[in-house]
Amino acid sequence: MRSASKEPVRADEALTLLDGMTELRVAKGKKVVQVDLSAPDRPPDDELVKLMVSRWGKLRAPTLKVGTTLVVGHNQEMLAAVFGTDAG
């Protein structure tokens, strides 16, 4: 585990978090972006980094690895779906 406040993940190392992942889910407000990382039409790396990193150039929080899914950002419904719990 890494403390984002003490050792923030910067844009240039964000892609390393996708190693071994098959799905990326990113919460952007009420919207959730889902990316199939194994699909042939996967977005380019620079677009994936833009999804994962804040305007300050640091990885958005929270960021969790759940199996082969990388979850970035906070959205109650998305987290409930990933963890199989009630969003209420």
N, CA, C and O of each residue as an XYZ file, in Angstrom:
352
protein
N       0.844     -1.170      0.000
C       0.000      0.000      0.000
C       0.895      1.241      0.000
O       1.967      1.263      0.606
N       0.425      2.256     -0.690
C       1.202      3.491     -0.821
C       0.339      4.671     -0.403
O      -0.813      4.773     -0.825
N       0.865      5.543      0.401
C       0.143      6.727      0.845
C       0.239      7.806     -0.227
O       1.331      8.276     -0.546
N      -0.900      8.194     -0.778
C      -0.920      9.198     -1.843
C      -0.469     10.565     -1.336
O       0.059     11.363     -2.111
N      -0.667     10.846     -0.058
C      -0.251     12.151      0.451
C       1.260     12.219      0.662
O       1.866     13.278      0.496
N       1.867     11.089      1.029
C       3.296     11.073      1.271
C       4.101     10.781      0.005
O       5.184     11.334     -0.187
N       3.571      9.910     -0.856
C       4.243      9.516     -2.095
C       3.243      9.502     -3.243
O       2.821      8.427     -3.669
N       2.853     10.659     -3.752
C       1.844     10.677     -4.816
C       2.336      9.979     -6.086
O       3.511     10.054     -6.443
N       1.405      9.300     -6.752
C       1.703      8.670     -8.034
C       1.514      9.746     -9.095
O       0.426     10.306     -9.230
N       2.549     10.027     -9.830
C       2.513     11.065    -10.865
C       2.092     10.460    -12.198
O       2.082      9.241    -12.370
N       1.748     11.327    -13.125
C       1.255     10.915    -14.434
C       2.207      9.963    -15.139
O       1.768      9.008    -15.780
N       3.508     10.214    -15.027
C       4.474      9.392    -15.755
C       4.574      7.958    -15.238
O       5.143      7.103    -15.917
N       4.032      7.676    -14.050
C       4.053      6.313    -13.533
C       2.658      5.706    -13.398
O       2.528      4.566    -12.953
N       1.625      6.438    -13.770
C       0.252      5.955    -13.626
C      -0.021      4.718    -14.479
O      -0.750      3.825    -14.049
N       0.545      4.654    -15.661
C       0.301      3.510    -16.542
C       0.801      2.195    -15.952
O       0.276      1.131    -16.281
N       1.798      2.257    -15.094
C       2.318      1.017    -14.508
C       1.258      0.318    -13.661
O       1.325     -0.894    -13.458
N       0.276      1.080    -13.167
C      -0.801      0.486    -12.372
C      -1.711     -0.399    -13.207
O      -2.444     -1.224    -12.663
N      -1.670     -0.234    -14.529
C      -2.522     -1.031    -15.411
C      -1.922     -2.387    -15.756
O      -2.583     -3.214    -16.386
N      -0.681     -2.624    -15.352
C      -0.045     -3.918    -15.617
C      -0.878     -5.041    -14.994
O      -1.142     -5.029    -13.792
N      -1.285     -6.001    -15.808
C      -2.072     -7.126    -15.331
C      -3.554     -6.852    -15.183
O      -4.312     -7.761    -14.843
N      -3.988     -5.629    -15.427
C      -5.404     -5.279    -15.303
C      -6.123     -5.513    -16.637
O      -5.543     -5.309    -17.703
N      -7.368     -5.937    -16.571
C      -8.163     -6.138    -17.785
C      -9.261     -5.096    -17.931
O      -9.861     -4.956    -18.997
N      -9.520     -4.362    -16.847
C     -10.580     -3.351    -16.887
C     -10.157     -2.135    -16.070
O      -9.485     -2.251    -15.046
N     -10.570     -0.972    -16.553
C     -10.357      0.286    -15.840
C     -11.719      0.928    -15.656
O     -12.472      1.081    -16.618
N     -12.037      1.302    -14.435
C     -13.271      2.042    -14.140
C     -12.866      3.346    -13.467
O     -12.147      3.355    -12.469
N     -13.346      4.445    -14.038
C     -12.986      5.761    -13.522
C     -14.253      6.553    -13.242
O     -15.104      6.706    -14.118
N     -14.377      7.059    -12.014
C     -15.497      7.921    -11.638
C     -15.119      9.354    -11.935
O     -14.086      9.851    -11.485
N     -15.973     10.010    -12.700
C     -15.788     11.431    -12.996
C     -17.102     12.104    -12.635
O     -17.988     12.263    -13.475
N     -17.214     12.500    -11.367
C     -18.480     13.028    -10.876
C     -19.503     11.908    -10.839
O     -19.238     10.843    -10.281
N     -20.683     12.138    -11.434
C     -21.717     11.102    -11.458
C     -21.526     10.133    -12.620
O     -22.192      9.099    -12.683
N     -20.625     10.459    -13.533
C     -20.365      9.625    -14.700
C     -19.286      8.599    -14.371
O     -18.340      8.895    -13.642
N     -19.435      7.393    -14.912
C     -18.428      6.347    -14.747
C     -17.957      5.931    -16.133
O     -18.763      5.594    -17.000
N     -16.650      5.958    -16.329
C     -16.050      5.535    -17.592
C     -15.477      4.138    -17.380
O     -14.672      3.921    -16.474
N     -15.896      3.191    -18.224
C     -15.385      1.825    -18.153
C     -14.591      1.550    -19.418
O     -15.059      1.817    -20.525
N     -13.388      1.014    -19.250
C     -12.514      0.715    -20.379
C     -12.103     -0.751    -20.296
O     -11.583     -1.207    -19.277
N     -12.343     -1.477    -21.378
C     -11.883     -2.857    -21.488
C     -10.446     -2.785    -21.990
O     -10.205     -2.507    -23.165
N      -9.506     -3.033    -21.109
C      -8.092     -2.882    -21.441
C      -7.584     -3.981    -22.366
O      -6.508     -3.849    -22.949
N      -8.342     -5.059    -22.507
C      -7.925     -6.147    -23.384
C      -8.535     -6.032    -24.781
O      -8.233     -6.842    -25.658
N      -9.383     -5.038    -24.989
C     -10.044     -4.861    -26.285
C      -9.073     -4.305    -27.322
O      -8.179     -3.528    -26.985
N      -9.245     -4.697    -28.571
C      -8.360     -4.191    -29.624
C      -8.495     -2.681    -29.845
O      -7.562     -2.034    -30.318
N      -9.661     -2.126    -29.500
C      -9.878     -0.686    -29.678
C      -9.633      0.098    -28.388
O     -10.185      1.180    -28.191
N      -8.808     -0.459    -27.525
C      -8.440      0.203    -26.265
C      -7.918      1.604    -26.573
O      -7.173      1.792    -27.536
N      -8.308      2.595    -25.755
C      -7.799      3.954    -25.970
C      -6.275      4.002    -25.837
O      -5.682      3.166    -25.155
N      -5.645      4.980    -26.489
C      -4.193      5.120    -26.363
C      -3.788      5.448    -24.919
O      -4.586      5.948    -24.127
N      -2.540      5.153    -24.612
C      -2.033      5.357    -23.257
C      -2.232      6.777    -22.756
O      -2.566      6.970    -21.587
N      -2.036      7.774    -23.606
C      -2.175      9.161    -23.140
C      -3.617      9.461    -22.710
O      -3.824     10.249    -21.787
N      -4.613      8.850    -23.357
C      -6.005      9.045    -22.952
C      -6.294      8.338    -21.627
O      -7.045      8.848    -20.797
N      -5.697      7.170    -21.436
C      -5.877      6.457    -20.172
C      -5.282      7.250    -19.014
O      -5.871      7.325    -17.935
N      -4.126      7.833    -19.241
C      -3.488      8.655    -18.205
C      -4.374      9.857    -17.875
O      -4.527     10.204    -16.704
N      -4.950     10.488    -18.879
C      -5.831     11.643    -18.632
C      -7.029     11.259    -17.774
O      -7.488     12.058    -16.957
N      -7.541     10.034    -17.952
C      -8.647      9.568    -17.121
C      -8.217      9.373    -15.672
O      -8.973      9.672    -14.747
N      -7.008      8.874    -15.480
C      -6.546      8.460    -14.159
C      -5.939      9.583    -13.314
O      -5.883      9.475    -12.089
N      -5.494     10.641    -13.953
C      -4.711     11.672    -13.269
C      -5.514     12.970    -13.165
O      -6.254     13.334    -14.079
N      -5.354     13.652    -12.040
C      -6.036     14.927    -11.813
C      -5.367     16.053    -12.603
O      -4.320     15.858    -13.220
N      -5.970     17.193    -12.574
C      -5.387     18.351    -13.271
C      -4.068     18.796    -12.647
O      -3.332     19.584    -13.243
N      -3.767     18.295    -11.451
C      -2.508     18.627    -10.787
C      -1.403     17.627    -11.117
O      -0.288     17.726    -10.605
N      -1.728     16.655    -11.985
C      -0.725     15.699    -12.425
C      -0.479     14.533    -11.486
O       0.531     13.839    -11.601
N      -1.411     14.314    -10.546
C      -1.278     13.209     -9.599
C      -2.446     12.248     -9.787
O      -3.524     12.641    -10.233
N      -2.217     10.991     -9.442
C      -3.252      9.970     -9.539
C      -4.459     10.385     -8.712
O      -4.319     10.827     -7.571
N      -5.643     10.240     -9.292
C      -6.864     10.587     -8.582
C      -7.124      9.567     -7.480
O      -6.744      8.402     -7.593
N      -7.765     10.015     -6.432
C      -8.024      9.152     -5.279
C      -9.524      8.960     -5.095
O     -10.311      9.820     -5.490
N      -9.911      7.879     -4.519
C      -9.102      6.714     -4.195
C      -8.811      5.893     -5.450
O      -9.536      5.985     -6.440
N      -7.772      5.109     -5.405
C      -7.439      4.179     -6.479
C      -7.260      2.809     -5.838
O      -6.491      2.645     -4.890
N      -7.984      1.826     -6.373
C      -7.975      0.481     -5.804
C      -7.805     -0.553     -6.907
O      -8.324     -0.395     -8.012
N      -7.076     -1.605     -6.594
C      -7.012     -2.765     -7.483
C      -7.935     -3.812     -6.880
O      -7.745     -4.254     -5.747
N      -8.944     -4.203     -7.665
C      -9.905     -5.205     -7.231
C      -9.864     -6.323     -8.262
O     -10.461     -6.214     -9.332
N      -9.167     -7.378     -7.936
C      -8.955     -8.446     -8.919
C      -8.154     -7.896    -10.087
O      -7.031     -7.422     -9.912
N      -8.734     -7.961    -11.278
C      -8.061     -7.428    -12.472
C      -8.698     -6.121    -12.930
O      -8.566     -5.727    -14.089
N      -9.389     -5.455    -12.011
C     -10.012     -4.162    -12.302
C      -9.312     -3.072    -11.505
O      -9.128     -3.198    -10.294
N      -8.922     -1.999    -12.192
C      -8.381     -0.827    -11.508
C      -9.509      0.183    -11.397
O     -10.099      0.586    -12.400
N      -9.804      0.590    -10.169
C     -10.896      1.514     -9.879
C     -10.284      2.841     -9.449
O      -9.487      2.894     -8.512
N     -10.666      3.915    -10.146
C     -10.098      5.233     -9.868
C     -11.234      6.215     -9.600
O     -12.175      6.319    -10.388
N     -11.140      6.928     -8.489
C     -12.132      7.945     -8.159
C     -13.239      7.395     -7.282
O     -13.323      6.193     -7.035
N     -14.085      8.298     -6.819
C     -15.165      7.907     -5.905
C     -16.516      8.138     -6.559
O     -16.846      9.250     -6.971
N     -17.284      7.071     -6.644
C     -18.667      7.109     -7.084
C     -19.321      5.949     -6.351
O     -18.935      4.795     -6.535
N     -20.302      6.251     -5.528
C     -20.885      5.236     -4.652
C     -21.455      4.059     -5.438
O     -21.265      2.907     -5.048
N     -22.148      4.335     -6.537
C     -22.734      3.250     -7.328
C     -21.650      2.377     -7.970
O     -21.774      1.153     -8.007
N     -20.590      3.014     -8.474
C     -19.499      2.257     -9.082
C     -18.833      1.353     -8.043
O     -18.592      0.175     -8.308
N     -18.542      1.891     -6.886
C     -17.894      1.094     -5.845
C     -18.800     -0.045     -5.381
O     -18.322     -1.145     -5.105
N     -20.094      0.211     -5.295
C     -21.035     -0.845     -4.913
C     -21.043     -1.951     -5.964
O     -21.092     -3.131     -5.619
N     -20.994     -1.581     -7.232
C     -20.973     -2.581     -8.305
C     -19.687     -3.390     -8.272
O     -19.719     -4.606     -8.459
N     -18.573     -2.746     -8.039
C     -17.282     -3.440     -8.008
C     -17.222     -4.404     -6.822
O     -16.728     -5.524     -6.952
N     -17.726     -3.967     -5.670
C     -17.641     -4.786     -4.466
C     -18.876     -5.651     -4.234
O     -18.918     -6.446     -3.295
N     -19.888     -5.491     -5.103
C     -21.096     -6.314     -4.973
C     -21.898     -6.013     -3.729
O     -22.435     -6.924     -3.099
N     -21.986     -4.732     -3.364
C     -22.751     -4.339     -2.184
C     -23.859     -3.372     -2.584
O     -23.932     -2.937     -3.734
N     -24.713     -3.044     -1.633
C     -25.803     -2.097     -1.854
C     -25.267     -0.678     -1.862
O     -24.503     -0.306     -0.972
N     -25.653      0.128     -2.856
C     -25.177      1.509     -2.982
C     -25.850      2.443     -1.995
O     -25.411      3.585     -1.853
N     -26.891      2.012     -1.310
C     -27.648      2.870     -0.421
C     -26.972      3.069      0.839
O     -27.482      3.775      1.708
